[in-house]
Amino acid sequence: LPPDYRAFLLEKNCGEPERNELSESQGAGVSVRRFLGVTADSSHGLAAHARAYRDRLPPGLLPIAGDSFGNLLCLRVSGPDYGAVYFWDHELEADENEPATHQNTIRLADSFSSFLAQLVPERLRSMPSGKGTTTKVDLDFLEEQRRKGNLK
């Protein structure tokens, strides 16, 4: 594994990051729900995810995080762009019995460190929506509505 990612595993291992969304200029819509780590818990473990996605990911990609929609963030662990971080879109993956390709991946960063540096705090806030449920509202939209006097 690349040294910057090994250092991250030793310090943080796995969990939900506070800075979890790529800035608009870097890849709007890409977020990290949870980083995977070295754990026996199969729902958050690197080894379990590597096994589960072995035939679905292009060779050389290791799943290191997931978003809220079933997509993965992967680290290139072999090849010419060793250490690069990719977004893997599960909805565009190869058909069953077809080899995995990079057609459903997007390169996000040259290294894990540069990927982490691009993350910003999520711009959504959970708010009550009635009957004990919550919804997420974009903070920029909320501020605009306050300025216009539509909210107190």
DSSP file (Angstrom, degrees, kcal/mol; ACC not computed):
  #  RESIDUE AA STRUCTURE BP1 BP2  ACC     N-H-->O    O-->H-N    N-H-->O    O-->H-N    TCO  KAPPA ALPHA  PHI   PSI    X-CA   Y-CA   Z-CA
    1    1 A L              0   0    0      0, 0.0    76,-0.1     0, 0.0     5,-0.0   0.000 360.0 360.0 360.0 147.0    0.0    0.0    0.0
    2    2 A P    >>  -     0   0    0      0, 0.0     4,-2.4     0, 0.0     3,-0.5  -0.289 360.0-117.8 -58.6 145.3    1.2    3.6   -0.6
    3    3 A P  H 3> S+     0   0    0      0, 0.0     4,-2.4     0, 0.0     5,-0.2   0.852 111.8  54.0 -56.7 -39.0    2.9    5.1    2.4
    4    4 A D  H 3> S+     0   0    0      1,-0.2     4,-1.6     2,-0.2     5,-0.1   0.872 111.3  45.7 -66.7 -34.4    0.3    8.0    2.8
    5    5 A Y  H <> S+     0   0    0     -3,-0.5     4,-2.4     2,-0.2    -1,-0.2   0.891 110.7  52.7 -74.4 -39.2   -2.5    5.5    2.9
    6    6 A R  H  X S+     0   0    0     -4,-2.4     4,-2.3     1,-0.2    -2,-0.2   0.919 108.9  51.0 -59.0 -42.7   -0.7    3.2    5.4
    7    7 A A  H  X S+     0   0    0     -4,-2.4     4,-2.0     1,-0.2    -1,-0.2   0.898 108.8  51.7 -61.9 -40.4   -0.1    6.2    7.7
    8    8 A F  H  X>S+     0   0    0     -4,-1.6     4,-3.5     2,-0.2     5,-1.4   0.921 109.1  50.0 -60.9 -45.4   -3.9    7.0    7.5
    9    9 A L  H  <5S+     0   0    0     -4,-2.4    -2,-0.2     3,-0.2    -1,-0.2   0.903 110.9  49.2 -61.4 -41.4   -4.7    3.4    8.4
   10   10 A L  H  <5S+     0   0    0     -4,-2.3    -1,-0.2    -5,-0.2    -2,-0.2   0.863 121.3  34.9 -66.3 -34.9   -2.4    3.5   11.4
   11   11 A E  H  <5S+     0   0    0     -4,-2.0    -2,-0.2    -5,-0.2    -3,-0.2   0.922 140.7   6.4 -85.3 -47.6   -3.8    6.8   12.6
   12   12 A K  T  <5S-     0   0    0     -4,-3.5     2,-1.7    -5,-0.2    -3,-0.2   0.761  71.0-175.9-108.6 -33.8   -7.5    6.6   11.7
   13   13 A N      < -     0   0    0     -5,-1.4     2,-0.3    24,-0.0    -1,-0.2  -0.510  63.2 -21.0  64.0 -81.9   -8.1    3.1   10.5
   14   14 A C  S    S+     0   0    0     -2,-1.7     2,-0.3    23,-0.1    22,-0.2  -0.954  80.3 100.1-148.9 166.3  -11.8    3.4    9.5
   15   15 A G  B     -A   35   0A   0     20,-1.6    20,-3.0    -2,-0.3    -3,-0.0  -0.847  67.9 -51.7 144.8-179.2  -14.8    5.6   10.2
   16   16 A E        -     0   0    0     -2,-0.3    18,-0.2    18,-0.2     2,-0.1  -0.810  54.1-138.1 -93.7 120.4  -17.0    8.4    9.1
   17   17 A P        -     0   0    0      0, 0.0     3,-0.1     0, 0.0    15,-0.1  -0.454   8.9-143.4 -80.3 150.7  -15.0   11.6    8.2
   18   18 A E  S    S+     0   0    0      1,-0.2     2,-0.9    -2,-0.1   104,-0.7   0.897 101.8  53.1 -73.8 -42.9  -16.0   15.1    9.1
   19   19 A R  E    S+F  121   0B   0    102,-0.2    -1,-0.2     1,-0.1   100,-0.1  -0.835  74.0 147.3 -91.2 104.7  -14.7   16.4    5.8
   20   20 A N  E     +     0   0B   0     -2,-0.9    12,-3.1   100,-0.8     2,-0.4   0.305  37.7  73.0-129.4   8.6  -16.6   14.0    3.5
   21   21 A E  E    S-FG 120  31B   0     99,-2.2    99,-3.3    10,-0.3    10,-0.2  -0.984  73.6-118.9-132.7 137.7  -17.4   15.7    0.2
   22   22 A L  E     -F  119   0B   0      8,-2.8     7,-0.3    -2,-0.4    97,-0.2  -0.512  41.8-105.3 -70.8 140.5  -15.2   16.7   -2.7
   23   23 A S    >>  -     0   0    0     95,-1.4     3,-1.6    -2,-0.2     4,-1.5  -0.248  32.5-106.2 -61.8 155.3  -15.2   20.4   -3.4
   24   24 A E  H 3> S+     0   0    0      1,-0.3     4,-1.0     2,-0.2     3,-0.2   0.853 120.5  52.8 -52.4 -39.6  -17.3   21.6   -6.4
   25   25 A S  H 34 S+     0   0    0      1,-0.2    -1,-0.3     2,-0.2    -2,-0.1   0.719 112.2  45.4 -72.5 -19.1  -14.1   22.2   -8.4
   26   26 A Q  H <4 S-     0   0    0     -3,-1.6    -1,-0.2    92,-0.2    -2,-0.2   0.678 138.4 -40.5 -99.5 -19.6  -12.8   18.8   -7.8
   27   27 A G  H ><  -     0   0    0     -4,-1.5     3,-1.8    -3,-0.2    -5,-0.3   0.222  59.9-145.4 154.0  68.3  -15.8   16.5   -8.4
   28   28 A A  T 3< S+     0   0    0     -4,-1.0    -5,-0.1     1,-0.3     3,-0.1  -0.181  85.0  31.2 -53.7 139.6  -19.2   17.7   -7.2
   29   29 A G  T 3  S+     0   0    0     -7,-0.3     2,-0.5     1,-0.3    -1,-0.3   0.262  88.1 115.7  95.5 -11.9  -21.4   14.9   -6.0
   30   30 A V    <   +     0   0    0     -3,-1.8    -8,-2.8    -8,-0.1     2,-0.3  -0.805  39.1 162.2 -93.3 127.3  -18.6   12.6   -4.8
   31   31 A S  B     -G   21   0B   0     -2,-0.5     2,-0.6   -10,-0.2   -10,-0.3  -0.928  36.4-127.2-140.2 164.7  -18.7   12.0   -1.1
   32   32 A V        +     0   0    0    -12,-3.1    35,-0.2    -2,-0.3     3,-0.1  -0.960  20.4 175.6-115.2 116.2  -17.3    9.6    1.5
   33   33 A R  S    S-     0   0    0     33,-2.8     2,-0.3    -2,-0.6    34,-0.2   0.892  74.1  -6.6 -82.0 -43.6  -19.8    8.0    3.8
   34   34 A R  E     - B   0  66A   0     32,-1.6    32,-2.0   -18,-0.2     2,-0.3  -0.969  61.0-133.3-156.4 134.5  -17.3    5.7    5.5
   35   35 A F  E     -AB  15  65A   0    -20,-3.0   -20,-1.6    -2,-0.3    30,-0.3  -0.704  29.2-130.2 -82.4 140.1  -13.6    4.8    5.1
   36   36 A L        +     0   0    0     28,-3.0     2,-0.3    -2,-0.3     9,-0.2  -0.436  33.7 173.0 -82.3 164.0  -12.9    1.1    5.3
   37   37 A G  B     -h   45   0C   0      7,-2.5     9,-2.8    -2,-0.1     2,-1.1  -0.867  43.2 -61.7-155.5-171.3  -10.2   -0.2    7.6
   38   38 A V  S    S+     0   0    0     -2,-0.3     2,-0.3     7,-0.2     7,-0.1  -0.749  79.7 123.2 -87.3  99.9   -8.4   -3.2    9.1
   39   39 A T        -     0   0    0     -2,-1.1     8,-0.2     2,-0.1    -2,-0.1  -0.986  68.9-125.6-156.3 154.0  -11.2   -4.8   11.1
   40   40 A A  S    S+     0   0    0     -2,-0.3     2,-0.7     5,-0.1     5,-0.1   0.635  82.3 106.2 -78.0 -14.3  -12.9   -8.2   11.4
   41   41 A D    >>  -     0   0    0      1,-0.2     3,-1.6     3,-0.1     4,-0.9  -0.555  63.4-154.9 -68.1 110.4  -16.2   -6.3   10.8
   42   42 A S  T 34 S+     0   0    0     -2,-0.7    -1,-0.2     1,-0.3     3,-0.1   0.753  88.6  61.2 -64.6 -24.1  -17.1   -7.4    7.2
   43   43 A S  T 34 S+     0   0    0      1,-0.2    -1,-0.3     5,-0.1    -2,-0.1   0.683 121.3  22.8 -77.1 -14.7  -19.2   -4.3    6.6
   44   44 A H  T <4 S+     0   0    0     -3,-1.6    -7,-2.5    -8,-0.1     2,-0.3   0.277  97.5 115.4-129.7   8.0  -16.2   -2.0    7.2
   45   45 A G  B  X  -h   37   0C   0     -4,-0.9     4,-2.0    -9,-0.2    -7,-0.2  -0.649  55.8-147.5 -92.3 137.2  -13.3   -4.2    6.5
   46   46 A L  H  > S+     0   0    0     -9,-2.8     4,-2.7    -2,-0.3     5,-0.2   0.935 101.0  49.3 -60.2 -48.3  -10.8   -3.7    3.7
   47   47 A A  H  > S+     0   0    0    -10,-0.3     4,-2.2     1,-0.2     5,-0.2   0.913 110.7  49.4 -62.3 -43.8  -10.2   -7.4    3.3
   48   48 A A  H  > S+     0   0    0      1,-0.2     4,-2.4     2,-0.2    -1,-0.2   0.901 113.8  45.9 -63.5 -41.0  -13.9   -8.3    3.1
   49   49 A H  H  X S+     0   0    0     -4,-2.0     4,-2.3     2,-0.2    -2,-0.2   0.885 109.3  54.7 -69.7 -38.3  -14.6   -5.6    0.5
   50   50 A A  H  < S+     0   0    0     -4,-2.7     4,-0.4     1,-0.2    -2,-0.2   0.915 113.1  43.4 -60.8 -41.7  -11.5   -6.6   -1.5
   51   51 A R  H >< S+     0   0    0     -4,-2.2     3,-0.9    -5,-0.2     4,-0.3   0.934 113.7  50.2 -67.8 -45.6  -12.9  -10.2   -1.6
   52   52 A A  H 3< S+     0   0    0     -4,-2.4     3,-0.2     1,-0.2    -2,-0.2   0.829 120.6  34.3 -63.9 -33.4  -16.5   -9.1   -2.3
   53   53 A Y  T >X S+     0   0    0     -4,-2.3     4,-2.1     1,-0.2     3,-1.3   0.299  82.4 113.4-106.2   8.2  -15.6   -6.8   -5.2
   54   54 A R  T <4 S+     0   0    0     -3,-0.9    -1,-0.2    -4,-0.4    -2,-0.1   0.849  87.4  33.9 -49.6 -44.1  -12.7   -8.8   -6.6
   55   55 A D  T 34 S+     0   0    0     -4,-0.3    45,-0.3    -3,-0.2    -1,-0.3   0.503 117.5  55.2 -92.9  -4.3  -14.4   -9.7   -9.9
   56   56 A R  T <4 S+     0   0    0     -3,-1.3    38,-0.3     2,-0.1    45,-0.2   0.683  97.5  67.2-101.0 -21.7  -16.3   -6.4  -10.1
   57   57 A L  S  < S-     0   0    0     -4,-2.1    43,-0.3    43,-0.1     3,-0.1  -0.719  91.8-101.4 -99.1 149.3  -13.4   -3.9   -9.9
   58   58 A P    >   -     0   0    0      0, 0.0     3,-1.6     0, 0.0    43,-0.1  -0.346  56.9 -82.8 -60.5 149.7  -10.7   -3.4  -12.6
   59   59 A P  T 3  S+     0   0    0      0, 0.0    19,-0.1     0, 0.0     3,-0.1  -0.242 115.3  28.4 -55.6 140.7   -7.5   -5.2  -11.6
   60   60 A G  T 3  S+     0   0    0      1,-0.3    17,-3.2    -3,-0.1    18,-0.6   0.369  90.3 117.0  90.9  -4.4   -5.2   -3.2   -9.3
   61   61 A L  E <   - C   0  76A   0     -3,-1.6    -1,-0.3    15,-0.2    15,-0.2  -0.853  44.0-165.7-101.6 132.5   -8.1   -1.2   -7.6
   62   62 A L  E     - C   0  75A   0     13,-2.5    13,-2.8    -2,-0.5     2,-0.3  -0.963  23.6-124.4-113.8 123.3   -8.6   -1.7   -3.8
   63   63 A P  E     + C   0  74A   0      0, 0.0    11,-0.3     0, 0.0   -13,-0.1  -0.515  37.9 164.1 -67.6 129.0  -11.9   -0.4   -2.3
   64   64 A I  E     +     0   0A   0      9,-3.2   -28,-3.0     1,-0.3     2,-0.3   0.507  60.6   6.1-122.1 -12.0  -11.0    2.0    0.6
   65   65 A A  E     -BC  35  73A   0      8,-1.5     8,-2.5   -30,-0.3    -1,-0.3  -0.980  59.4-143.1-162.8 164.5  -14.3    3.8    1.2
   66   66 A G  E     -BC  34  72A   0    -32,-2.0   -33,-2.8    -2,-0.3   -32,-1.6  -0.937   9.7-140.3-132.9 158.4  -18.0    3.9    0.2
   67   67 A D    >   -     0   0    0      4,-1.8     3,-0.8    -2,-0.3   -35,-0.1  -0.387  40.6 -92.2-103.0-171.1  -20.6    6.6   -0.4
   68   68 A S  T 3  S+     0   0    0      1,-0.2   -36,-0.1    -2,-0.1    -2,-0.0   0.461 118.3  56.7 -81.6  -0.6  -24.2    6.6    0.5
   69   69 A F  T 3  S-     0   0    0      2,-0.1    -1,-0.2     0, 0.0     3,-0.1   0.259 119.7 -92.7-119.1  11.4  -25.3    5.1   -2.8
   70   70 A G  S <  S+     0   0    0     -3,-0.8     2,-0.2     1,-0.3    -2,-0.1   0.514  84.5 127.8  90.4   5.1  -23.3    1.9   -3.2
   71   71 A N        -     0   0    0     18,-0.1    -4,-1.8    19,-0.1    -1,-0.3  -0.509  47.2-137.9 -89.2 164.1  -20.4    3.4   -5.1
   72   72 A L  E     -CD  66  88A   0     16,-2.0    16,-3.1    -6,-0.2     2,-0.5  -0.872   9.7-142.2-123.3 154.3  -16.8    2.9   -4.0
   73   73 A L  E     -CD  65  87A   0     -8,-2.5    -9,-3.2    -2,-0.3    -8,-1.5  -0.975  33.9-167.1-108.2 130.3  -13.7    5.0   -3.7
   74   74 A C  E     -CD  63  86A   0     12,-3.1    12,-2.9    -2,-0.5     2,-0.4  -0.869  18.4-139.6-125.9 152.2  -10.7    2.9   -4.6
   75   75 A L  E     -CD  62  85A   0    -13,-2.8   -13,-2.5    -2,-0.3     2,-0.7  -0.918  23.3-125.1-110.4 134.3   -6.9    3.1   -4.4
   76   76 A R  E     +C   61   0A   0      8,-2.9     7,-3.4    -2,-0.4   -15,-0.2  -0.699  31.1 175.4 -78.8 115.7   -4.7    2.0   -7.2
   77   77 A V        +     0   0    0    -17,-3.2     2,-0.3    -2,-0.7    -1,-0.1   0.355  63.2  22.6-107.0   3.5   -2.3   -0.5   -5.6
   78   78 A S  S    S+     0   0    0    -18,-0.6     3,-0.3   -19,-0.1    -1,-0.1  -0.978  90.3  47.9-158.6 161.1   -0.5   -1.6   -8.8
   79   79 A G  S >  S-     0   0    0     -2,-0.3     3,-1.2     1,-0.2   -19,-0.0  -0.391  97.8 -45.8 100.2-178.0    0.2   -0.2  -12.3
   80   80 A P  T 3  S+     0   0    0      0, 0.0    -1,-0.2     0, 0.0     0, 0.0   0.759 133.6  48.2 -66.7 -26.9    1.5    3.0  -13.7
   81   81 A D  T >  S+     0   0    0     -3,-0.3     3,-2.3     3,-0.0    -5,-0.2  -0.151  80.5 171.8-106.9  39.9   -0.7    5.3  -11.6
   82   82 A Y  T <   +     0   0    0     -3,-1.2    -5,-0.2     1,-0.3     3,-0.1  -0.204  66.2  22.7 -47.6 129.1    0.1    3.5   -8.3
   83   83 A G  T 3  S+     0   0    0     -7,-3.4    29,-0.3     1,-0.3    -1,-0.3   0.240  88.8 134.5  95.1 -12.6   -1.4    5.4   -5.4
   84   84 A A    <   -     0   0    0     -3,-2.3    -8,-2.9    27,-0.1     2,-0.4  -0.327  51.3-129.9 -69.6 153.4   -4.1    7.3   -7.4
   85   85 A V  E     -DE  75 109A   0     24,-2.2    23,-3.0   -10,-0.2    24,-1.5  -0.900  25.3-170.2-108.8 133.9   -7.7    7.4   -6.0
   86   86 A Y  E     -DE  74 107A   0    -12,-2.9   -12,-3.1    -2,-0.4     2,-0.5  -0.896  21.3-135.0-123.1 150.3  -10.7    6.5   -8.2
   87   87 A F  E     -DE  73 106A   0     19,-2.7    19,-2.0    -2,-0.3     2,-0.5  -0.914  21.6-158.1 -98.2 130.1  -14.4    6.8   -8.0
   88   88 A W  E     -DE  72 105A   0    -16,-3.1   -16,-2.0    -2,-0.5     2,-0.7  -0.958   3.4-152.4-115.1 117.6  -16.2    3.5   -9.0
   89   89 A D    >   -     0   0    0     15,-2.8     3,-1.2    -2,-0.5     4,-0.1  -0.801   2.3-162.1 -93.4 111.4  -19.9    3.9  -10.1
   90   90 A H  G >  S+     0   0    0     -2,-0.7     3,-1.0     1,-0.3    -1,-0.1   0.766  86.5  62.8 -66.3 -25.2  -21.7    0.6   -9.4
   91   91 A E  G 3  S+     0   0    0      1,-0.2    -1,-0.3    13,-0.1    -2,-0.0   0.694 107.4  43.0 -74.5 -16.4  -24.6    1.6  -11.8
   92   92 A L  G <  S+     0   0    0     -3,-1.2    -1,-0.2    12,-0.2    -2,-0.2   0.216  86.0 128.0-111.4  13.8  -22.2    1.6  -14.8
   93   93 A E    <   -     0   0    0     -3,-1.0     3,-0.1     1,-0.1   -36,-0.1  -0.207  69.5 -80.8 -71.0 163.9  -20.2   -1.5  -14.0
   94   94 A A        -     0   0    0    -38,-0.3    -1,-0.1     7,-0.2     3,-0.1  -0.196  54.4 -95.9 -60.2 152.0  -19.7   -4.3  -16.6
   95   95 A D    >   -     0   0    0      1,-0.2     3,-2.1     4,-0.1    -1,-0.1  -0.239  56.3 -74.8 -64.8 159.3  -22.5   -6.8  -17.1
   96   96 A E  T 3  S+     0   0    0      1,-0.3    -1,-0.2    -3,-0.1   -40,-0.0  -0.291 122.8  19.3 -56.3 139.5  -22.3  -10.1  -15.2
   97   97 A N  T 3  S+     0   0    0      1,-0.3    -1,-0.3    -3,-0.1    -2,-0.1   0.480 102.6 111.3  72.4   6.3  -19.8  -12.5  -16.8
   98   98 A E  S <  S-     0   0    0     -3,-2.1    -1,-0.3    -4,-0.1     2,-0.1  -0.835  77.5-103.7-102.7 147.0  -18.1   -9.5  -18.5
   99   99 A P        -     0   0    0      0, 0.0     2,-0.1     0, 0.0    -4,-0.1  -0.418  38.6-106.3 -69.8 145.6  -14.6   -8.4  -17.3
  100  100 A A        -     0   0    0    -45,-0.3     2,-0.2   -43,-0.3   -43,-0.1  -0.459  44.2-179.1 -69.0 140.4  -14.4   -5.3  -15.2
  101  101 A T    >   -     0   0    0    -45,-0.2     3,-0.5    -2,-0.1    -7,-0.2  -0.740  41.9-105.7-129.8 179.4  -13.1   -2.2  -17.0
  102  102 A H  G >  S+     0   0    0     -2,-0.2     3,-1.7     1,-0.2    -2,-0.1   0.285  89.4 104.2 -90.2  10.3  -12.3    1.4  -16.2
  103  103 A Q  G 3  S+     0   0    0      1,-0.3    -1,-0.2     3,-0.0   -10,-0.1   0.755  85.6  42.7 -64.2 -22.9  -15.4    2.6  -18.1
  104  104 A N  G <  S+     0   0    0     -3,-0.5   -15,-2.8   -14,-0.0     2,-0.3   0.087 101.7  89.5-110.3  22.9  -17.2    3.2  -14.8
  105  105 A T  E <   -E   88   0A   0     -3,-1.7     2,-0.4   -17,-0.2   -17,-0.2  -0.888  53.3-162.9-119.1 152.4  -14.3    4.8  -12.9
  106  106 A I  E     -E   87   0A   0    -19,-2.0   -19,-2.7    -2,-0.3     2,-0.5  -0.997  23.3-127.5-131.6 127.4  -13.2    8.4  -12.6
  107  107 A R  E     +E   86   0A   0     -2,-0.4   -21,-0.3   -21,-0.2     3,-0.1  -0.635  30.5 174.5 -75.2 124.5   -9.7    9.3  -11.4
  108  108 A L  E     +     0   0A   0    -23,-3.0     2,-0.3    -2,-0.5   -22,-0.2   0.763  58.2   2.0-102.0 -32.9  -10.1   11.8   -8.6
  109  109 A A  E     -E   85   0A   0    -24,-1.5   -24,-2.2     1,-0.1    -1,-0.3  -0.994  55.6-125.8-157.4 154.6   -6.6   12.4   -7.3
  110  110 A D  S    S+     0   0    0     -2,-0.3     2,-0.3   -26,-0.2    -1,-0.1   0.725  96.3  11.3 -74.4 -22.7   -3.0   11.4   -7.9
  111  111 A S  S  > S-     0   0    0    -27,-0.1     4,-1.8     1,-0.1   -26,-0.2  -0.957  75.7-109.7-150.1 164.9   -2.5   10.2   -4.3
  112  112 A F  H  > S+     0   0    0     -2,-0.3     4,-2.6   -29,-0.3     5,-0.2   0.902 117.9  54.1 -64.5 -40.7   -4.5    9.4   -1.2
  113  113 A S  H  > S+     0   0    0      1,-0.2     4,-2.0     2,-0.2    -1,-0.2   0.915 108.9  47.4 -60.7 -43.7   -3.0   12.6    0.5
  114  114 A S  H  > S+     0   0    0      2,-0.2     4,-0.9     1,-0.2    -1,-0.2   0.846 110.2  53.8 -69.5 -31.1   -4.2   14.8   -2.3
  115  115 A F  H >X S+     0   0    0     -4,-1.8     3,-0.9     2,-0.2     4,-0.6   0.945 108.8  48.2 -63.4 -48.1   -7.6   13.2   -2.2
  116  116 A L  H >< S+     0   0    0     -4,-2.6     3,-1.1     1,-0.3    -2,-0.2   0.884 107.2  56.8 -59.6 -38.5   -7.9   13.9    1.5
  117  117 A A  H 3< S+     0   0    0     -4,-2.0    -1,-0.3     1,-0.2    -2,-0.2   0.749 102.7  56.0 -65.4 -23.5   -6.9   17.5    0.9
  118  118 A Q  H << S+     0   0    0     -3,-0.9   -95,-1.4    -4,-0.9    -1,-0.2   0.624  84.9 104.3 -83.4 -13.9   -9.7   18.0   -1.6
  119  119 A L  E <<  -F   22   0B   0     -3,-1.1   -97,-0.2    -4,-0.6  -100,-0.1  -0.466  47.8-177.3 -75.2 139.3  -12.4   16.9    0.9
  120  120 A V  E     -F   21   0B   0    -99,-3.3   -99,-2.2    -2,-0.2  -100,-0.8  -0.851  38.5 -79.8-126.2 163.0  -14.6   19.6    2.5
  121  121 A P  E     -F   19   0B   0      0, 0.0  -102,-0.2     0, 0.0  -103,-0.1  -0.354  60.2 -92.5 -62.3 145.4  -17.4   19.5    5.1
  122  122 A E        -     0   0    0   -104,-0.7   -91,-0.0     1,-0.1    -3,-0.0  -0.307  27.0-143.5 -58.6 138.9  -20.7   18.3    3.7
  123  123 A R  S    S+     0   0    0     -3,-0.1    16,-3.8     2,-0.0    17,-0.4   0.161  71.9  91.6 -93.0  18.1  -22.9   21.3    2.7
  124  124 A L  E     -I  138   0D   0     14,-0.3     2,-0.4    15,-0.1    14,-0.2  -0.882  57.0-160.0-113.9 147.3  -26.1   19.6    3.9
  125  125 A R  E     -I  137   0D   0     12,-2.4    12,-2.3    -2,-0.4     2,-0.3  -0.985  20.8-123.6-125.1 135.7  -27.7   19.9    7.3
  126  126 A S  E     +I  136   0D   0     -2,-0.4    10,-0.2    10,-0.2     8,-0.0  -0.619  37.3 176.6 -75.2 132.8  -30.3   17.5    8.8
  127  127 A M  E     -I  135   0D   0      8,-2.9     8,-2.5    -2,-0.3     2,-0.1  -0.978  36.6 -95.2-137.0 149.0  -33.5   19.3    9.7
  128  128 A P  E     -I  134   0D   0      0, 0.0     6,-0.3     0, 0.0     3,-0.1  -0.380  32.8-177.8 -61.8 138.1  -36.8   18.1   11.1
  129  129 A S  E     -     0   0D   0      4,-2.5     5,-0.2     1,-0.3     2,-0.0   0.261  52.1 -82.3-121.1  10.4  -39.4   17.5    8.4
  130  130 A G  E >  S+I  133   0D   0      3,-0.6     3,-1.7     0, 0.0    -1,-0.3  -0.005 103.6  47.3 104.9 150.1  -42.3   16.5   10.5
  131  131 A K  T 3  S-     0   0    0      1,-0.3     3,-0.1    -3,-0.1     0, 0.0   0.812 129.1 -58.7  53.5  36.7  -43.6   13.3   12.2
  132  132 A G  T 3  S+     0   0    0      1,-0.2    -1,-0.3     0, 0.0     2,-0.2   0.581 108.5 117.7  77.2   9.8  -40.2   12.5   13.7
  133  133 A T  E <   -I  130   0D   0     -3,-1.7    -4,-2.5     0, 0.0    -3,-0.6  -0.640  48.6-146.6-105.4 166.4  -38.3   12.3   10.4
  134  134 A T  E     -I  128   0D   0     -6,-0.3     2,-0.3    -2,-0.2    -8,-0.1  -0.902   7.7-165.9-128.2 159.9  -35.5   14.4    9.1
  135  135 A T  E     -I  127   0D   0     -8,-2.5    -8,-2.9    -2,-0.3     2,-0.4  -0.916  25.0-112.9-136.2 163.9  -34.4   15.6    5.7
  136  136 A K  E     -I  126   0D   0     -2,-0.3     2,-0.4   -10,-0.2   -10,-0.2  -0.866  28.2-169.0-104.6 135.1  -31.1   17.1    4.4
  137  137 A V  E     -I  125   0D   0    -12,-2.3   -12,-2.4    -2,-0.4     2,-0.2  -0.971  28.6-112.3-123.8 135.4  -31.1   20.8    3.2
  138  138 A D  E  >  -I  124   0D   0     -2,-0.4     4,-2.3   -14,-0.2   -14,-0.3  -0.489  22.1-141.5 -65.5 127.7  -28.2   22.5    1.3
  139  139 A L  H  > S+     0   0    0    -16,-3.8     4,-2.4    -2,-0.2     5,-0.2   0.840 100.0  54.1 -64.1 -34.5  -26.6   25.1    3.6
  140  140 A D  H  > S+     0   0    0    -17,-0.4     4,-2.1     2,-0.2    -1,-0.2   0.917 110.4  47.0 -64.7 -42.4  -26.1   27.6    0.7
  141  141 A F  H  > S+     0   0    0      2,-0.2     4,-2.3     1,-0.2    -2,-0.2   0.909 111.5  51.8 -63.3 -43.2  -29.8   27.3   -0.2
  142  142 A L  H  X S+     0   0    0     -4,-2.3     4,-1.9     1,-0.2    -2,-0.2   0.922 110.3  47.6 -61.1 -45.4  -30.8   27.7    3.5
  143  143 A E  H  X S+     0   0    0     -4,-2.4     4,-2.4     1,-0.2    -1,-0.2   0.892 110.0  53.1 -63.6 -40.1  -28.7   30.9    3.9
  144  144 A E  H  X S+     0   0    0     -4,-2.1     4,-1.9     1,-0.2    -1,-0.2   0.908 108.7  49.7 -61.5 -41.9  -30.1   32.3    0.7
  145  145 A Q  H  <>S+     0   0    0     -4,-2.3     5,-2.4     2,-0.2     6,-0.8   0.869 109.7  51.3 -66.6 -36.0  -33.7   31.8    2.0
  146  146 A R  H ><5S+     0   0    0     -4,-1.9     3,-1.3     4,-0.2    -2,-0.2   0.924 108.9  50.9 -64.6 -44.0  -32.7   33.5    5.3
  147  147 A R  H 3<5S+     0   0    0     -4,-2.4    -2,-0.2     1,-0.3    -1,-0.2   0.874 108.9  51.4 -61.1 -37.5  -31.3   36.5    3.4
  148  148 A K  T 3<5S-     0   0    0     -4,-1.9    -1,-0.3    -5,-0.2    -2,-0.2   0.537 117.4-115.1 -77.5  -5.8  -34.5   36.8    1.4
  149  149 A G  T < 5S+     0   0    0     -3,-1.3    -3,-0.2    -4,-0.4    -2,-0.1   0.613  82.5 122.6  82.8  12.5  -36.6   36.7    4.6
  150  150 A N  S   <S+     0   0    0     -5,-2.4     2,-0.3    -6,-0.2    -4,-0.2   0.641  72.3  41.1 -81.0 -14.5  -38.2   33.4    3.8
  151  151 A L              0   0    0     -6,-0.8    -2,-0.1    -5,-0.1    -1,-0.0  -0.945 360.0 360.0-131.5 152.5  -37.0   31.8    7.0
  152  152 A K              0   0    0     -2,-0.3    -1,-0.1    -3,-0.0    -6,-0.0   0.399 360.0 360.0-100.2 360.0  -36.6   33.0   10.5
